Amino acid sequence: MKKMTVKSLKDEDKLPLKEVVKIVHKKMDDILRIVDALDLGRTEVKPDGVYRTFNDGNMVKVAVGDFRKKRIPNKRIKLF
């Protein structure tokens, strides 16, 4: 895999998207492997709160709240 760098914002669109996605997935796999090795737990958002699941299966609620997916009826965005 070649090193991908950009010298200006104009060059940013020239990056090959498939390569960028591969690198992001590889880095995410590395991060998850380290998190699992240190037994820091994986975070999961559920409708009633945020939970952290550890390697032994123990689940701890770290935040309470209403995290249901919300539907937006109007998708028009006004910028100015």
C-alpha positions as CSV (number, residue, x, y, z in Angstrom):
1,M,0.0,0.0,0.0
2,K,1.4,3.3,-1.0
3,K,1.5,6.3,1.3
4,M,-1.3,8.7,0.6
5,T,-0.7,12.4,1.3
6,V,-2.2,15.6,0.0
7,K,-0.5,18.9,-0.2
8,S,-3.6,21.1,-0.5
9,L,-7.3,20.8,-0.1
10,K,-7.7,20.7,-3.9
11,D,-5.8,17.4,-4.0
12,E,-8.0,15.9,-1.3
13,D,-10.5,14.7,-3.8
14,K,-7.8,12.8,-5.8
15,L,-7.3,10.2,-3.1
16,P,-8.5,6.8,-4.1
17,L,-11.6,6.1,-2.0
18,K,-11.1,2.3,-1.9
19,E,-7.6,2.7,-0.4
20,V,-8.9,5.2,2.1
21,V,-11.7,2.8,3.2
22,K,-9.2,-0.1,3.5
23,I,-6.8,2.0,5.7
24,V,-9.7,3.1,7.9
25,H,-10.9,-0.5,8.4
26,K,-7.4,-1.7,9.1
27,K,-6.8,1.0,11.7
28,M,-10.2,0.2,13.3
29,D,-9.3,-3.5,13.5
30,D,-6.0,-2.6,15.2
31,I,-7.9,-0.3,17.7
32,L,-10.5,-3.0,18.5
33,R,-7.7,-5.6,19.0
34,I,-5.9,-3.3,21.5
35,V,-9.2,-2.5,23.3
36,D,-10.0,-6.2,23.6
37,A,-6.4,-7.0,24.8
38,L,-6.6,-4.4,27.6
39,D,-10.2,-5.5,28.4
40,L,-11.4,-1.9,28.2
41,G,-14.8,-3.0,26.9
42,R,-16.7,-2.2,23.8
43,T,-19.3,0.6,23.9
44,E,-22.8,0.0,22.6
45,V,-25.6,2.5,22.4
46,K,-29.1,1.1,23.1
47,P,-32.4,3.0,23.3
48,D,-32.3,3.2,27.1
49,G,-28.7,4.0,27.6
50,V,-25.0,3.5,26.8
51,Y,-23.4,0.2,27.8
52,R,-19.9,-1.2,28.0
53,T,-19.4,-4.9,27.4
54,F,-16.2,-6.5,28.6
55,N,-14.4,-9.7,27.4
56,D,-16.0,-11.8,30.1
57,G,-19.5,-10.8,29.0
58,N,-20.1,-8.5,31.9
59,M,-22.2,-5.5,30.7
60,V,-22.1,-2.2,32.6
61,K,-24.5,0.8,32.0
62,V,-22.3,3.9,31.7
63,A,-25.0,6.5,30.8
64,V,-28.7,6.7,31.2
65,G,-31.0,8.5,28.8
66,D,-33.3,8.4,25.8
67,F,-31.1,7.3,22.9
68,R,-33.9,6.2,20.5
69,K,-33.4,6.8,16.8
70,K,-35.3,9.9,15.9
71,R,-37.0,10.5,12.5
72,I,-36.7,13.9,11.0
73,P,-39.9,14.7,9.1
74,N,-38.4,17.5,7.0
75,K,-35.0,16.9,5.4
76,R,-34.5,20.3,4.1
77,I,-31.5,22.1,5.5
78,K,-31.3,25.8,5.6
79,L,-27.7,27.0,5.6
80,F,-28.1,30.7,5.9
